[in-house]
Amino acid sequence: MSVSVQHLTKVYGAQKAVDDISFEAKKGEVLGFLGPNGAGKTTSMKIITCYIPQTSGKVEVCGFDVSKHPMEVRERIGYLPEHNPVYKEMYVKEYLNFIARMHKIKDIKGRVGEMIEMTGLEREQHKHISSLSKGYRQRVGLAQAMIHDPEVLILDEPTSGLDPNQLVEIRSLIKNLGKEKTVIFSTHIMQEVQALCDRVVIINKGEMVANDSIEVLKRKVAGEQIITIELKEKVKSSQLAKIDGIYQVKAISDHRWQLISQQQDEIRDKIFHFAVDQKLTLLEMHKEVSSVEDIFQKLTRQSN
């Protein structure tokens, strides 16, 4: 197991920033670490990366305890904090050379060149970091996090400030890295979670409220099925309400309806047979699928 977090707690005075959370992240997995502002995500990441100590609980990275073996942990982790702390007065290539020397990389020139190409910094490599846009500074931050080829990548809001084209490139990079490394990343962009994550951990007010794949979470939080249908004929809501399992009918237009069921079993076959029995022409039928935003909102509201 690349990262193991067991009963992690962090207390500041009377406030519990992180309250007894446990999860694991495996090699070859991209784990989304989600939560509202102030939920404890950044605090948890800082503990995993040995920036701050925990109050209680145990965290291991590649078998090393973060409290007992911080240097061994840091050697195996690449970390991009939310506020990217680069040296703005340095040139891009100069900065990456400096980071490579700190990590005692043997082929510094080759590795720096590889990182510049991987993160799309070829045109910016001879510029001062202070002159770069926020998006390109993020790329520099990603390059420094990956330069020593760590087993684990911890990325806090890695795509902050990127334009749409840069987003596609960096998401693809993270996805590819996740095939051979352990990647834990925090984001507020739910489309990224859908596109990148094998699994998500959601915390709220320091407590863990979810730890599962997106598909499993969708089934758990759905609670009801919403089916949208379109009929050729006009019908009354009272007629549609007779369908077994339907407890609410909403009119969208004269011919379009939303049928809502609280049953967990598939309801669309019953709607189809009802239309056949009533000699109605069913032009369209589809189930509304919960989005990642829906899952996030429901779970964080429930915990409140």
C-alpha positions as CSV (number, residue, x, y, z in Angstrom):
1,M,0.0,0.0,0.0
2,S,1.6,3.3,-1.1
3,V,-0.3,5.6,1.4
4,S,-2.1,4.4,4.5
5,V,-3.9,6.8,6.8
6,Q,-5.3,5.3,10.0
7,H,-7.4,7.3,12.5
8,L,-5.8,10.6,11.6
9,T,-6.6,13.5,13.8
10,K,-5.3,17.1,14.0
11,V,-6.4,19.5,16.7
12,Y,-5.7,23.2,16.8
13,G,-6.7,24.5,20.2
14,A,-10.4,23.6,20.6
15,Q,-10.9,22.9,16.9
16,K,-10.5,19.5,15.2
17,A,-9.3,20.3,11.7
18,V,-9.1,16.5,11.0
19,D,-11.3,14.1,13.0
20,D,-10.4,10.4,12.9
21,I,-10.2,9.8,9.2
22,S,-8.8,6.6,7.6
23,F,-8.2,5.7,4.0
24,E,-5.6,4.0,1.7
25,A,-4.3,4.8,-1.7
26,K,-2.7,2.1,-3.9
27,K,-0.1,2.2,-6.7
28,G,-1.7,2.7,-10.1
29,E,-4.6,4.6,-8.6
30,V,-5.8,8.3,-8.9
31,L,-7.5,9.2,-5.6
32,G,-9.7,12.3,-5.5
33,F,-9.5,14.1,-2.2
34,L,-12.6,16.3,-1.9
35,G,-14.4,18.5,0.5
36,P,-15.7,22.1,1.0
37,N,-13.3,24.9,1.9
38,G,-12.1,24.4,5.5
39,A,-12.9,20.7,5.5
40,G,-9.4,19.6,6.4
41,K,-8.1,18.5,3.0
42,T,-4.9,20.7,3.0
43,T,-4.2,19.9,6.6
44,S,-4.4,16.1,5.8
45,M,-2.0,16.6,2.8
46,K,0.5,18.5,4.9
47,I,0.6,15.7,7.4
48,I,1.0,13.0,4.7
49,T,3.9,15.1,3.3
50,C,5.6,15.7,6.7
51,Y,5.0,19.4,6.7
52,I,3.1,19.4,10.0
53,P,2.7,16.7,12.7
54,Q,-0.6,14.9,13.4
55,T,-2.2,15.1,16.9
56,S,-2.9,11.3,16.8
57,G,-3.3,8.5,14.3
58,K,-0.8,6.9,12.0
59,V,0.2,7.7,8.4
60,E,2.6,5.6,6.3
61,V,4.0,6.3,2.9
62,C,5.5,3.3,1.1
63,G,5.9,1.6,4.4
64,F,7.5,4.5,6.2
65,D,5.9,6.2,9.2
66,V,5.7,10.0,8.6
67,S,6.5,10.7,12.2
68,K,9.4,8.3,12.6
69,H,11.0,8.4,9.1
70,P,10.2,11.9,7.5
71,M,13.3,12.0,5.3
72,E,12.5,8.6,3.7
73,V,8.9,9.7,3.2
74,R,9.9,13.0,1.5
75,E,12.2,11.1,-0.9
76,R,9.2,9.1,-2.1
77,I,6.7,11.9,-2.4
78,G,6.3,14.7,-4.9
79,Y,4.2,17.5,-3.5
80,L,2.5,20.5,-5.2
81,P,0.9,22.7,-2.5
82,E,-2.2,24.8,-3.2
83,H,-0.1,28.0,-3.1
84,N,2.8,27.0,-5.3
85,P,6.0,28.2,-3.4
86,V,8.4,28.7,-6.4
87,Y,11.4,31.1,-6.3
88,K,10.0,33.8,-8.6
89,E,13.4,35.5,-9.1
90,M,14.9,32.4,-10.7
91,Y,14.6,31.3,-14.3
92,V,12.5,28.2,-15.0
93,K,15.4,26.0,-16.1
94,E,17.6,27.4,-13.4
95,Y,15.0,26.6,-10.7
96,L,14.4,23.0,-12.0
97,N,18.2,22.5,-12.0
98,F,18.3,23.7,-8.4
99,I,15.5,21.3,-7.4
100,A,17.3,18.4,-9.2
101,R,20.5,19.1,-7.3
102,M,18.6,19.1,-4.0
103,H,17.3,15.6,-4.8
104,K,20.9,14.5,-5.9
105,I,19.7,13.4,-9.3
106,K,22.6,12.0,-11.4
107,D,21.7,13.1,-14.9
108,I,20.4,16.6,-14.0
109,K,20.5,18.0,-17.6
110,G,18.6,15.0,-19.0
111,R,16.0,14.9,-16.2
112,V,15.3,18.7,-16.3
113,G,14.9,18.5,-20.1
114,E,12.5,15.6,-19.7
115,M,10.4,17.5,-17.1
116,I,10.3,20.7,-19.3
117,E,9.0,18.6,-22.3
118,M,6.5,16.7,-20.2
119,T,4.9,19.8,-18.6
120,G,5.0,21.9,-21.8
121,L,7.5,24.5,-20.6
122,E,9.8,24.5,-23.7
123,R,9.1,28.1,-24.7
124,E,9.1,29.3,-21.1
125,Q,12.3,27.6,-19.8
126,H,14.5,30.7,-20.2
127,K,12.0,33.1,-18.6
128,H,11.9,34.4,-15.0
129,I,9.2,32.6,-13.1
130,S,7.9,36.0,-12.0
131,S,7.0,36.7,-15.6
132,L,4.9,33.6,-16.0
133,S,1.1,33.4,-15.9
134,K,-0.4,31.5,-13.0
135,G,-1.0,28.5,-15.3
136,Y,2.6,28.2,-16.3
137,R,3.7,28.6,-12.7
138,Q,1.5,25.6,-11.9
139,R,3.4,23.7,-14.6
140,V,6.7,24.6,-13.0
141,G,5.3,23.4,-9.7
142,L,4.3,20.1,-11.3
143,A,7.7,19.7,-12.8
144,Q,9.4,20.2,-9.5
145,A,7.0,17.7,-7.8
146,M,7.9,15.0,-10.4
147,I,11.5,15.7,-11.1
148,H,12.9,13.0,-8.7
149,D,10.5,10.4,-10.1
150,P,8.6,9.9,-6.8
151,E,6.4,6.9,-6.1
152,V,3.6,9.1,-4.7
153,L,2.3,12.4,-6.0
154,I,0.3,14.7,-3.7
155,L,-1.3,17.5,-5.7
156,D,-3.4,20.3,-4.0
157,E,-5.5,22.1,-6.7
158,P,-3.0,21.2,-9.5
159,T,-5.0,22.8,-12.3
160,S,-5.7,26.1,-10.6
161,G,-5.3,28.9,-13.1
162,L,-4.9,26.8,-16.2
163,D,-6.7,27.7,-19.4
164,P,-9.0,25.1,-21.2
165,N,-6.2,23.8,-23.5
166,Q,-3.7,23.6,-20.6
167,L,-6.4,21.7,-18.5
168,V,-6.7,19.0,-21.1
169,E,-2.9,18.6,-21.3
170,I,-2.4,18.5,-17.5
171,R,-5.3,16.2,-16.9
172,S,-3.9,13.8,-19.5
173,L,-0.5,14.0,-17.7
174,I,-2.0,13.2,-14.3
175,K,-4.1,10.3,-15.8
176,N,-0.9,8.8,-17.3
177,L,1.1,9.3,-14.1
178,G,-1.7,7.5,-12.2
179,K,-1.1,4.3,-14.2
180,E,2.3,3.7,-12.6
181,K,2.3,5.9,-9.4
182,T,0.0,6.7,-6.6
183,V,-1.7,10.1,-7.2
184,I,-3.8,11.9,-4.5
185,F,-5.2,15.2,-5.7
186,S,-7.6,17.8,-4.3
187,T,-9.8,19.9,-6.6
188,H,-13.0,21.9,-6.7
189,I,-13.5,21.1,-10.4
190,M,-16.0,18.2,-10.4
191,Q,-15.4,17.4,-14.1
192,E,-11.8,16.6,-13.2
193,V,-13.0,14.1,-10.6
194,Q,-15.2,12.4,-13.2
195,A,-12.5,12.3,-15.8
196,L,-9.5,11.3,-13.6
197,C,-10.4,9.5,-10.4
198,D,-10.6,5.8,-9.8
199,R,-11.9,6.5,-6.3
200,V,-12.8,9.5,-4.2
201,V,-12.5,10.4,-0.5
202,I,-14.9,13.2,0.7
203,I,-14.4,14.9,4.0
204,N,-16.5,17.6,5.6
205,K,-15.8,19.5,8.8
206,G,-12.8,17.2,9.3
207,E,-14.8,14.0,9.1
208,M,-14.8,11.4,6.3
209,V,-18.2,11.1,4.7
210,A,-17.3,8.9,1.7
211,N,-14.6,6.6,0.4
212,D,-15.6,4.7,-2.7
213,S,-15.6,4.7,-6.5
214,I,-17.9,7.3,-8.2
215,E,-20.2,4.6,-9.6
216,V,-20.7,3.0,-6.1
217,L,-21.3,6.4,-4.6
218,K,-23.9,7.2,-7.3
219,R,-25.9,4.1,-6.3
220,K,-25.6,4.9,-2.6
221,V,-26.8,8.5,-2.7
222,A,-29.3,8.2,-5.5
223,G,-32.2,7.3,-3.2
224,E,-34.7,7.7,-6.1
225,Q,-34.9,7.2,-9.8
226,I,-35.9,10.1,-12.1
227,I,-37.1,9.0,-15.5
228,T,-37.9,11.5,-18.3
229,I,-40.3,10.4,-20.9
230,E,-41.9,11.9,-24.1
231,L,-45.2,10.6,-25.4
232,K,-46.8,11.2,-28.7
233,E,-50.2,11.4,-27.1
234,K,-51.4,13.8,-24.4
235,V,-52.1,12.2,-21.1
236,K,-53.0,13.3,-17.6
237,S,-50.7,13.1,-14.6
238,S,-53.2,10.9,-12.8
239,Q,-52.9,8.3,-15.5
240,L,-49.1,8.2,-15.3
241,A,-49.3,8.0,-11.5
242,K,-50.9,4.6,-11.8
243,I,-47.6,3.1,-13.0
244,D,-46.4,0.6,-10.3
245,G,-43.6,2.2,-8.2
246,I,-44.1,5.8,-9.4
247,Y,-44.8,8.1,-6.4
248,Q,-44.5,11.5,-8.1
249,V,-45.3,12.9,-11.6
250,K,-44.0,16.2,-12.9
251,A,-45.1,17.8,-16.2
252,I,-42.3,19.3,-18.3
253,S,-44.6,20.1,-21.3
254,D,-47.8,18.6,-22.8
255,H,-45.9,15.6,-24.0
256,R,-42.9,15.4,-21.7
257,W,-42.9,14.1,-18.1
258,Q,-40.7,13.3,-15.2
259,L,-41.6,10.1,-13.3
260,I,-40.0,9.7,-9.9
261,S,-39.7,6.4,-8.1
262,Q,-38.0,5.5,-4.7
263,Q,-37.6,1.9,-5.7
264,Q,-34.0,0.6,-6.1
265,D,-35.0,-1.9,-8.8
266,E,-35.1,-0.8,-12.4
267,I,-38.4,1.0,-13.2
268,R,-38.1,1.6,-16.9
269,D,-39.5,-1.8,-17.9
270,K,-42.7,-1.0,-16.0
271,I,-43.0,2.3,-17.8
272,F,-42.6,0.6,-21.1
273,H,-45.2,-2.1,-20.4
274,F,-47.6,0.6,-19.2
275,A,-47.3,2.5,-22.4
276,V,-47.9,-0.7,-24.4
277,D,-51.0,-1.6,-22.3
278,Q,-52.4,1.9,-22.7
279,K,-51.6,2.0,-26.4
280,L,-49.4,5.1,-25.9
281,T,-46.5,5.9,-28.3
282,L,-43.3,6.2,-26.2
283,L,-41.0,8.5,-28.2
284,E,-38.2,8.9,-25.6
285,M,-37.3,7.5,-22.2
286,H,-34.1,8.1,-20.3
287,K,-32.9,8.0,-16.6
288,E,-31.4,11.1,-15.1
289,V,-27.9,10.1,-13.8
290,S,-26.5,11.7,-10.6
291,S,-23.5,13.9,-11.4
292,V,-20.4,14.1,-9.2
293,E,-21.7,17.6,-8.1
294,D,-24.9,15.9,-6.9
295,I,-23.0,13.3,-4.9
296,F,-20.7,15.9,-3.4
297,Q,-23.6,18.2,-2.4
298,K,-25.7,15.4,-0.9
299,L,-23.0,13.9,1.2
300,T,-21.7,17.2,2.6
301,R,-25.2,18.4,3.3
302,Q,-26.1,15.2,5.0
303,S,-23.1,15.4,7.3
304,N,-24.1,19.0,8.2
